[in-house]
Amino acid sequence: MQLAETHYAIKQEKPIRFQEYGVGVFKTIPTKSGIKKAIKKEFIFIDGVLATTSKYISGGEKIELFEAENSPIFERLQLNLEVLFEDDYLAIIYKPAGILVSGNKFVTIANGLTQNLKKSNQLDAVRPQPIHRLDYPTSGLLLIGKTSSSINALSALFKNNEIQKTYFAITIGKMEENGEMNFHIDEKIALTQFDVLRTVVSKRFTFLNLVKLSPKTGRKHQLRKHLSSIGNPILGDKEYFKEGLVLNGRGLYLHASALDFIHPFTKDTISITKENPKKFTTIFPDF
C-alpha cells in the first residue's frame, strides 16, 4: 500500500465515533459508507493502528489513508471556478448557472473545489465543503468551508442570520416599489425584503422589473416561491410561473450577488460582490 492522505483530528468536546468524524476529512471519501468500506479494506490507520468502526476520536490523532499501489486512476473533474476570496479557513467562489452545488452527479461544485482551492494549513483541514446551497439554475456567490471548525462556525452564522445575502432577479408583471414577503414555506417562517430598482415595458410580459432581494431566512426555493406568490414570478422560472409566461432558452434570471459577514476567525469584515450576468444587462443596460 501507499500513503494517500494524512489528517490530524481536531479537539472534540466529546469523543466521536471515527466513522462519523471521518465524513469529509479525505478528498476521495466524502461519505460515511465510503469510510466504512475503507476501514473494512484496512486502508485507514489511526496513530499507526488499524482503524475500526468502534474507534472514537478525541482530538490530535494522526489519521492516515492508504491506497493499493495498483489502484485504478479515476477520472478527475476538470472544472474551472472563479475564486473571489480565499484564506486558510474559507473561500467564496462563483457558481455558474446550470450546475449542481452537490449531489450524486459527477459534475458538481463540491467535486470541483479541491482542484480550484488551495489546501488549508490548519490542523483541522478537511475537503472543502459548500456551507449553503444555490439552486441548479441560479448563479452567484457560494461560501465554502475549508476546515472542520470553519464549517461549524459558518453554518452557525447562517443559522443565526449573521450572513447578509443579496440577490438580484428580473420579475414579470407590475410590482410595488418595495416591500416585504413573509409567506410561510413548508410551514416555517420565511421573510424576504425587496426593492424594485428598474421597470421596463414588455410586449410579451407587460412589465419586467429588476429587483434587489434580501432574504432574512433560508428556506428552499424561498425567493422563487415568494415572488410567485405575489404574482411576480422570476423570468425564466419553469417551476414557479404564470401560464403562458415562461421564457425558454435563457435560464433563470436569479443571481446571488453579494455576501457580507464578519469572518469567524480573523474578525475581518468580509464583503464580496459579483456583477449580474450579461443576460441581465441585455434587458437593463444602465445597471
N, C-alpha and C positions, 0 to 999 in steps of 0.2 A: 504494500500500500504506500501511497504518497500523501503528504500533508496538503490539504486543500485550503483550509481556513482556520484561523485561531481567533477566539473571543474570550475576553475577561469579564466575568459576571459582575454586575453592579450590586451594591449593597441592597438587601431586601429587608423590609420591615418585619416580615415573617417569612420563613423558609417556604419556597415554592417548588413544586414538582418540576423536574427538568423538562419534561415533555410539554409543559405549559410555558415555562420560561423560554424555551428554545425557539418558539414560533417567531420568525422574522430575524433571528440572530444571524443565520447564514444566508448568503446570496442565493445559493442553489436549493435551499429547502425552506420554502415560505409557509408550509402548512404543518399542522400538528401530526397528521398522518405521515407526512414525509419524515418528520423527526422520529416517529416510532419505527418506520422502516429502516432508517439509518442506524438506530440502536440495535435492531434485530440483526442487521448485517454486520454489526460490530465495527462501524465506521466512526463512532464518536467515543472520545476519551475525555474524562474529567479529572484534572490533576494527575494525569498519567494512568488512570484506572479506567477500564472499560465501563462505559455508561450503562445504566439500567433504567427501566421505566419507573423504578421505585426511588431513584436518586433525587434528593432535594438540594436546591441551590440556596445558599445564604448570602453570597457575595464574595468576590475575589477569586473564585475558582477559575482555573485555566481550562477552557473548553476547546478541544481540537476536533476538527472534522477531517477525516481521511477519505480517499477515494481509491478505487482499484487502478493500478497502473495501466491496465488495458481498457479502462472505461471509455465508451464511445464519446466523441466530441459532439455535443449538442449544438444545434444552430443557435447563434446569438442574435438577438433582436437588434437591428440597426435602426435606431430612432433618434434623430437629431432634435433635441429640445432646447428651446431658448431659456437660459437661466438668467433671471433678473436680479437675484440676490442669493448669496450663499456664504455661510461660515461653517464652523465646526459643528454647529448644533442643528441648523435648519437651512432650508432653501425655499425659494419661491420661483416657480417655473411657469411658463406659458403653455397652457393646454390648447391645442388647436381644436376646432370643431370637428366632429366626426371620428372621435377616438374615445374608447372607454378609459376611465381612470384606473379601474382594476376589474378583476373577474377571471373567468376561466379561459378567455381568449388569449392567444399568443401576443397579439399586438395590443398592449395596454401601456398607459403612462407608467404604472408601477413596474412593469417588466423592463422599461427603458431607462429607469432612473440611475442604475449603477453605472451605465456607460456615459452618463451625462454629468454626474456629480462627483466631486472629489471625496475620497474616503475620509471620514472623520478620524481625528487623532485621539478622541476621548475614549476612556476605558470602556464605556458602555455603548460604543458604536455598534449600530445594527444596520441591516439592509434598509436603505431609505424607504419611508412609507408615507403615502398621502395622508394628511390629517383630516381632510374633509373630501366631499365629492362635488363634481360638476357633472351635469347630465351629458350624455353622449353628444347631443347636437350643440351644446353650449361651449363657447370659447372663453378663455380668460385665465386669471391667476389662480394657481394651486399651491397651497402651503404643504411643505414636505418636512418630516422629522427625520433626523439622521442618527439620533441616539435614543436609548430607551427613556432616559429622563426627559428629553425634549418632546418626545411623542406624548408622554403623560402630561407634561406641562402645557403644551399647545392644545391638547384635547380639552384640558381644564379651562383654558382661556375661551375656547369656543362654547363650552357648556355654560360658562358664566357670562356669556355675551360680551367678552372683553376684546374681541376682534371685530373691527368695523369693516364690513364688506360693502362695496359699492358696485352696482351693476348698471348697465345701460341696455335698453330694449327699444325696439320700434314696434309700436302697437297700432291696432286698427280701430278706427271709429273716434268720435268726438269724446274728449275727456275733460274733466275738471283740471285746473292749473296745478293743483297739488292736493294731497290728502293722505289718508291712512286706510289701509285694508287690513281688517282684523278678523276675517272669517276663519273659523276653526278648520284644521286639516287633520284628518284621521283622529278626530275627537280631541285634538290638542290645540292649545292657544297658538295662533300664528299671526304675526304682525309685520306689515311692510309699509314703509313710508314712500311716497312717490312725488316727483316734481316733473311736470311736463316742460321741457326746455324749448322745443320747436314743434310746430304743426304745419303740415302742407296738405293741400287739397289733392285728392287722388280720384281719378275717374273710376277705377275699379273698387277701391276700398273706402271711398268718401273722404276720409281723413287718415293720414299717417302721422304718428307722434313719436318724437324722440323723448324717451322717458328715463329719468335717473331714479334708480330704485335702491332703497336702503333697508334690507331685511333685518329685523330685530330678533327673529327666531330662525331656526334652520330646518324646517320641515321639508319632506321630499316633494319636489316639484312646486315649492311654495310660490315662487314668483309667477310661474305659468298658470297655476290654479287661481291665484288671487286676481290676476289681470283678466283671466277668462270669466271669473265670477262677477266682475263688474261690467262685463260686456265689451272689454277691450283686449282680446287675445293678442298674443305676440305674433307678429308677421312670420310666416313660415312654420308655425307650430302645427304639426299634423296629429297631435293628440288632444289638445285643448283648443278648439277652433269653432268658428261660426260656419254653418253650412254654406258652401259655395265661395268661401273666402280663404281658401288655402293656397298659398304661394308655393309652387313646386320648383325644385331645382336650385334653390338658393340657400337652403338650410334655415336654421332657426336664428332669428335676429335677437339674440340674447348674449351679452358679453359681461364677464366678471372683470371689472375694470380696475378695482383698487382694493388693497388690503392695508389696514392701519392697526397697529398694536404695539405694546411695549414688549421688547424682547425679554423672555422669561429668565435669561441668564446674564446678559450684558446690561440689561435695563435701558438699552437704547430705544429711541422711538423709531419704529420701522414703518415707513410709508412708501409703498410701491404702487405704481400705476402702469397700465398698459393701454395704449390708444385703441380706439374702436377699430374693428376690421374695415377694410376698404368698402365692403358692401354697404356699410352704414353711411359712409361719406358720399356714396353714389346718390343716396336719397337726401342726405343733409350735408351738402358740400361745405357749408360755412361753419361746421362744428368739428 
